[in-house]
Amino acid sequence: MPAGSSSKRERQYQHIKESAEDRGESLKRAKEIAARTVNKERARAGESKTAGKASTRDPKSAYQRGGQRSHSGAQGPTRDQLYEEARKRDIRGRSSMTKKQLENALGR
């Protein structure tokens, strides 16, 4: 953590790092995830001297985003992932829809 960071951000960093390790990430990767997340939150809250546009203008916080970007690889989310989202939104006819139809129904 940067010098002068608050005890709240220190606790936040430790919690995120431990959670990442519990999920099976290496110590190095867990530290990176925690640092990036906390730094983005600091930038959004105006607690850092320098902040990139992506950190301050992104409408979703790091917590809201979650693993959203991890599902947007070459072909995007799988049909099963789209189906689960459609199920959560209670979209009718989802069981017989193709991946493309699910994308359209979800507005992607």
C-alpha positions as CSV (number, residue, x, y, z in Angstrom):
1,M,0.0,0.0,0.0
2,P,1.2,3.6,-0.7
3,A,2.6,5.5,2.2
4,G,-0.1,7.5,4.0
5,S,-3.0,5.3,3.0
6,S,-5.8,5.1,5.6
7,S,-6.4,2.2,7.9
8,K,-9.6,1.5,6.0
9,R,-7.7,1.0,2.8
10,E,-5.2,-1.2,4.6
11,R,-8.0,-3.4,5.9
12,Q,-9.6,-3.4,2.4
13,Y,-6.3,-4.5,0.8
14,Q,-5.8,-7.3,3.3
15,H,-9.4,-8.6,2.9
16,I,-9.1,-8.6,-0.9
17,K,-5.7,-10.2,-0.9
18,E,-6.9,-13.0,1.5
19,S,-10.0,-13.6,-0.6
20,A,-8.0,-13.9,-3.7
21,E,-5.6,-16.4,-2.0
22,D,-8.7,-18.4,-0.8
23,R,-9.8,-18.6,-4.4
24,G,-6.5,-20.2,-5.3
25,E,-4.6,-17.2,-6.7
26,S,-0.9,-17.1,-6.1
27,L,0.4,-14.7,-3.5
28,K,1.9,-12.4,-6.2
29,R,-1.4,-12.3,-8.2
30,A,-3.5,-11.8,-5.0
31,K,-1.4,-8.8,-4.1
32,E,-1.8,-7.4,-7.6
33,I,-5.5,-7.8,-7.5
34,A,-5.8,-6.2,-4.1
35,A,-3.5,-3.3,-5.0
36,R,-5.4,-2.6,-8.3
37,T,-8.8,-2.7,-6.6
38,V,-7.8,-0.5,-3.7
39,N,-6.0,2.0,-6.0
40,K,-9.1,2.3,-8.2
41,E,-11.3,2.9,-5.2
42,R,-8.9,5.5,-3.9
43,A,-8.9,7.2,-7.2
44,R,-12.7,7.2,-7.4
45,A,-12.9,8.7,-3.9
46,G,-10.4,11.4,-4.7
47,E,-7.8,10.0,-2.3
48,S,-5.0,9.8,-4.8
49,K,-2.9,12.5,-6.3
50,T,-3.0,11.0,-9.8
51,A,-5.8,9.0,-11.3
52,G,-6.5,7.8,-14.8
53,K,-9.6,8.5,-16.7
54,A,-10.7,4.8,-16.6
55,S,-10.5,4.9,-12.7
56,T,-12.6,8.0,-12.3
57,R,-15.1,7.9,-15.1
58,D,-16.0,4.2,-15.0
59,P,-19.7,4.1,-13.8
60,K,-19.2,0.8,-12.0
61,S,-16.9,0.3,-9.0
62,A,-14.4,-2.5,-8.9
63,Y,-16.8,-4.4,-6.7
64,Q,-19.8,-4.0,-8.9
65,R,-17.8,-5.1,-11.9
66,G,-16.6,-8.3,-10.3
67,G,-15.4,-10.8,-12.8
68,Q,-17.4,-9.2,-15.7
69,R,-14.4,-8.6,-17.9
70,S,-13.1,-12.2,-17.5
71,H,-16.1,-13.4,-19.5
72,S,-15.6,-11.3,-22.5
73,G,-12.8,-13.3,-24.2
74,A,-12.7,-14.0,-27.9
75,Q,-16.3,-15.2,-28.2
76,G,-17.6,-13.5,-25.0
77,P,-19.7,-15.3,-22.4
78,T,-20.7,-18.9,-23.0
79,R,-24.3,-19.9,-23.8
80,D,-24.6,-21.3,-20.3
81,Q,-23.5,-18.0,-18.8
82,L,-26.0,-16.2,-20.9
83,Y,-28.7,-18.7,-20.0
84,E,-28.1,-18.2,-16.3
85,E,-28.3,-14.4,-16.7
86,A,-31.6,-14.9,-18.7
87,R,-32.9,-17.1,-16.0
88,K,-32.1,-14.5,-13.3
89,R,-34.0,-11.9,-15.4
90,D,-36.8,-14.3,-16.0
91,I,-36.7,-14.1,-19.8
92,R,-39.4,-16.4,-21.3
93,G,-38.4,-19.0,-23.9
94,R,-34.8,-19.0,-22.9
95,S,-34.4,-22.8,-22.8
96,S,-34.8,-23.1,-26.6
97,M,-32.8,-20.0,-27.5
98,T,-29.4,-20.1,-29.2
99,K,-26.4,-18.2,-27.9
100,K,-27.1,-15.4,-30.4
101,Q,-30.8,-15.3,-29.4
102,L,-29.9,-15.1,-25.7
103,E,-27.5,-12.2,-26.5
104,N,-30.2,-10.3,-28.3
105,A,-32.8,-11.0,-25.5
106,L,-30.3,-9.7,-22.9
107,G,-29.5,-6.6,-25.0
108,R,-25.9,-7.4,-25.8
